[in-house]
C-alpha cells in the first residue's frame, strides 16, 4: 500500500504545481485520500482496484458514521479529482467516480439585502464622502464609499477587495483585474458610478502599490476594519448590523443580478467560482422568478 501513498503525494504535487491549490486545500485532500485508502485497505483493495460499488459503500459508511452530506461530498470531490489524475497518467483506464452522484445537503440561503437597502447604504456613504469635515474623516468616508461601490459592483470577495493593487485598475477605471483563489485572474467591468468613485479615490492617494493602503503588516486595509466601518454605516441608516457584512454585499450582487435576468454562468465567472455548483446556491432567486412567471403567464394558472 506504500505505492498508494506515493500516488497521493504525486497527486498533491500536481494540484500544487498545475492548479495552484492552497496549502489548506492540499492538506484537506491528503486527509480525505488517506481516509479512503484506509477503507480500501480494510477490504484488501487499493486505488487501482476499487470500483464504483466500493466508493458507494465508502459514502454509505461515512453516512452511517454521522458525517454530514457536505463533508461526504467534499470527500467524494477529492476522490473524483484523484481518479481523474490517475486516468490522465494512465495509472487507471477507467474513472469509477464518473457516474456517482454527490451527497446533497440543504444549504442555508445566504443573507441578502434588498436593492432598496443597498441603495440606502450607498447613498449615505456617498453623502458622507462629500460632507465638509476634517481631511482624515473625509478620507475614511470616501474610502468606505469606494469599498462599498466596488464590492456591490463586482461581487468580489472581501479578501480580494482589500488587497487590490493600483495596477488592477484598467482602462480608465472601467475594468478591474481581480486575483482570486488559486491565483486565478479574472477581469470584471464596473459601472459608471463605481468608475467615478474609484477615480476620485485614486486622486487622493500618495504614491504606492496598494489601492487601499494602510500601515499594517500587509500594507493594505484589513478586512476587519472594512467590516467594522460597514456595520457602523448600517446602523446609521437603520439596518441591523447583524444583517450586514462585506460578504452579504457579495451575495446581494449575485442575487440582484440573477433577479434581473443575468445568466448563471456569467454570475459564476464574475464571482470567481471554479464550480457552478457553488453559484447555484443563488438559484432560489431564479426559482421564485420562474414560479412567478408560470403563475402569471401559464394559461391554466388561474383555472
C-alpha positions in Angstrom: 0.0 0.0 0.0 3.0 2.3 0.1 2.5 2.7 -3.6 -0.9 4.3 -2.9 0.8 6.8 -0.6 3.2 7.7 -3.3 0.3 8.3 -5.7 -1.3 10.6 -3.2 1.9 12.7 -2.9 2.2 12.8 -6.7 -1.4 14.0 -7.0 -0.8 16.7 -4.4 2.3 17.9 -6.2 0.3 18.1 -9.4 -2.5 20.1 -7.6 0.0 22.5 -6.2 2.1 23.0 -9.4 -0.6 23.0 -12.0 -3.7 24.1 -10.2 -2.2 26.5 -7.6 -4.0 24.8 -4.8 -3.6 26.4 -1.4 -1.8 24.6 1.4 -5.0 24.2 3.4 -6.7 22.7 0.3 -3.8 20.2 -0.2 -3.9 19.2 3.4 -7.7 18.5 3.2 -7.1 16.4 0.0 -4.4 14.4 1.8 -6.6 13.7 4.8 -9.6 12.6 2.7 -7.5 10.4 0.4 -5.6 8.8 3.3 -9.0 8.0 4.9 -10.3 6.5 1.7 -7.1 4.5 1.3 -7.6 3.0 4.8 -11.2 2.0 3.8 -9.8 0.3 0.7 -7.1 -1.5 2.8 -9.6 -3.0 5.1 -11.2 -4.6 2.1 -7.9 -5.7 0.7 -8.2 -3.3 -2.2 -6.2 -0.3 -3.5 -6.6 2.7 -5.7 -6.1 0.6 -8.8 -8.8 -2.0 -7.9 -11.5 0.0 -6.0 -14.6 0.3 -8.2 -17.8 2.3 -8.3 -19.5 0.0 -5.7 -16.5 0.4 -3.4 -16.8 4.2 -3.5 -20.6 4.0 -3.0 -20.0 1.7 0.1 -17.5 4.2 1.4 -20.0 7.0 1.1 -22.6 4.8 2.9 -20.1 4.1 5.7 -19.4 7.9 6.1 -23.2 8.5 6.4 -23.6 5.7 9.0 -20.7 7.3 11.0 -22.8 10.5 11.1 -20.7 12.6 8.6 -22.7 15.4 7.1 -23.7 15.4 3.5 -21.5 18.4 2.9 -18.4 16.7 4.3 -19.1 13.5 2.4 -19.5 15.5 -0.8 -16.1 17.0 -0.1 -14.6 13.5 0.4 -16.1 12.4 -2.9 -14.8 15.5 -4.7 -11.3 14.7 -3.5 -11.6 11.1 -4.7 -13.1 12.3 -8.0 -10.2 14.7 -8.6 -7.7 11.9 -7.7 -9.2 9.4 -10.1 -9.1 12.0 -12.9 -5.4 12.3 -12.1 -5.0 8.5 -12.2 -6.7 8.3 -15.6 -4.7 11.2 -17.0 -1.4 9.5 -16.0 -2.7 6.1 -17.4 -2.5 4.5 -14.0 -6.1 3.5 -14.4 -8.0 3.1 -17.6 -11.4 3.9 -16.1 -12.9 6.5 -13.7 -15.2 4.8 -11.2 -16.4 8.1 -9.8 -17.8 9.2 -13.2 -21.5 8.4 -12.5 -21.6 8.6 -8.7 -24.0 11.4 -7.5 -22.6 13.7 -4.9 -24.3 13.6 -1.5 -26.6 16.6 -1.2 -27.3 18.7 1.8 -29.8 21.5 2.2 -27.7 24.6 2.1 -28.7 27.7 4.1 -29.7 30.5 1.8 -27.2 33.4 2.0 -28.2 36.6 3.8 -29.2 39.1 1.2 -30.1 42.8 1.4 -32.8 44.2 -0.8 -31.9 46.6 -3.6 -33.5 49.4 -1.6 -31.3 48.6 1.5 -28.2 48.5 -0.6 -29.2 51.9 -2.2 -29.6 53.4 1.3 -26.1 52.2 2.3 -24.6 53.6 -0.9 -26.5 56.9 -0.7 -25.4 57.6 2.8 -21.8 56.6 2.2 -21.7 58.9 -0.9 -23.2 61.8 1.1 -20.7 61.3 4.0 -17.8 61.1 1.5 -18.8 64.6 0.2 -19.5 66.2 3.5 -17.3 69.0 4.6 -15.3 67.6 7.5 -11.7 67.1 8.6 -9.3 65.7 5.9 -8.8 62.4 7.9 -12.6 61.8 8.3 -13.3 62.7 4.8 -10.6 60.3 3.5 -12.1 57.5 5.7 -15.6 58.3 4.4 -14.5 58.3 0.8 -12.7 55.0 1.3 -15.8 53.4 2.7 -17.9 54.6 -0.1 -15.4 53.3 -2.8 -15.2 49.9 -1.0 -19.0 49.6 -1.0 -19.3 50.6 -4.6 -16.6 48.1 -5.6 -17.9 45.1 -3.7 -21.5 45.7 -4.9 -20.5 46.4 -8.5 -18.2 43.4 -8.9 -19.2 40.9 -6.2 -15.6 40.3 -5.3 -14.6 38.6 -2.1 -13.5 40.9 0.7 -10.0 39.4 0.7 -9.8 40.2 -3.0 -11.1 43.7 -2.4 -8.8 44.9 0.4 -5.7 43.5 -1.4 -6.3 45.2 -4.7 -3.3 46.9 -6.2 -3.5 50.1 -8.2 -2.3 48.2 -11.2 -5.6 46.3 -11.0 -7.5 49.4 -12.2 -7.7 49.1 -16.0 -8.9 51.3 -18.9 -9.5 54.5 -17.0 -11.1 52.5 -14.2 -13.7 50.8 -16.4 -12.4 47.4 -15.6 -10.6 45.6 -12.7 -8.2 42.7 -12.7 -9.0 40.6 -9.7 -6.7 37.8 -8.4 -8.9 35.1 -6.9 -8.4 31.8 -5.2 -5.6 29.7 -6.6 -4.1 32.9 -8.0 -6.7 32.8 -10.8 -7.1 36.1 -12.6 -10.4 37.4 -13.8 -11.3 40.8 -15.4 -14.6 42.4 -14.4 -16.3 45.5 -15.7 -17.5 48.3 -13.4 -20.4 50.7 -13.9 -20.0 54.4 -14.5 -20.9 55.3 -10.9 -18.2 53.0 -9.5 -15.7 54.1 -12.0 -16.1 57.7 -11.0 -15.8 56.8 -7.3 -12.5 54.9 -8.0 -11.2 57.8 -10.0 -11.9 60.2 -7.1 -10.2 57.9 -4.7 -7.1 57.5 -6.8 -6.8 61.3 -6.9 -6.4 61.3 -3.1 -3.7 58.7 -2.9 0.0 59.2 -2.3 2.4 57.1 -4.5 2.3 53.4 -3.6 1.3 50.0 -4.9 -1.9 49.3 -3.0 -5.4 50.7 -3.9 -6.4 50.8 -0.2 -3.1 51.3 1.6 -2.7 51.1 5.4 0.1 50.9 7.9 -0.4 47.2 8.8 2.0 44.4 8.0 0.3 43.7 4.7 0.5 47.3 3.6 -3.3 47.3 2.9 -6.6 47.9 4.7 -7.7 44.9 6.8 -11.0 43.2 6.2 -11.9 43.7 9.8 -11.7 47.5 9.5 -13.9 47.4 6.4 -16.4 45.2 8.2 -16.4 47.4 11.3 -17.0 50.6 9.2 -19.7 48.9 7.2 -21.6 47.8 10.3 -21.4 51.3 11.7 -22.8 52.7 8.4 -25.6 50.2 8.5 -26.6 51.4 12.0 -26.7 55.0 10.7 -29.2 54.0 8.0 -31.4 51.9 10.3 -30.3 48.5 9.2 -29.4 45.9 11.8 -25.6 45.5 11.9 -26.2 41.7 12.3 -27.5 41.6 8.8 -24.6 43.5 7.2 -21.1 42.3 6.4 -18.9 42.6 3.3 -19.8 39.0 2.1 -23.5 40.0 2.4 -22.9 42.6 -0.3 -21.3 39.9 -2.5 -24.4 37.8 -2.0 -26.6 40.8 -2.9 -24.6 41.4 -6.1 -25.2 37.8 -7.2 -28.8 37.6 -6.2 -29.8 41.0 -7.7 -28.0 40.2 -11.0 -29.9 36.9 -11.3 -33.2 38.5 -10.4 -32.5 41.0 -13.2 -32.1 38.2 -15.7 -28.4 37.6 -15.7 -27.2 34.1 -16.8 -25.9 31.8 -14.1 -22.7 31.1 -15.9 -22.0 34.8 -16.2 -22.5 35.3 -12.5 -20.2 32.3 -11.9 -17.5 34.0 -13.9 -17.9 37.3 -12.1 -17.8 35.8 -8.7 -14.8 33.7 -9.5 -16.4 30.4 -8.6 -14.4 27.4 -10.0 -17.5 25.2 -10.0 -21.0 26.3 -11.0 -22.5 24.2 -8.2 -21.2 26.9 -5.8 -23.0 29.6 -7.7 -26.2 27.5 -7.7 -26.9 28.5 -4.1 -28.4 31.7 -5.6 -30.9 29.8 -7.7 -33.5 30.4 -5.0 -33.8 33.8 -6.8 -34.4 32.0 -10.1 -36.9 29.6 -8.5 -39.0 32.4 -7.3 -38.8 34.2 -10.6 -39.8 31.1 -12.6 -42.7 30.4 -10.2 -44.0 34.0 -10.7 -43.6 33.6 -14.4 -45.6 30.4 -14.6 -48.3 31.8 -12.3 -48.6 34.9 -14.4 -48.4 33.5 -17.9 -49.5 29.8 -17.9 -52.9 29.5 -19.5 -54.2 27.3 -16.7 -52.6 29.1 -13.8 -55.9 30.8 -12.7 -58.1 27.9 -13.8 
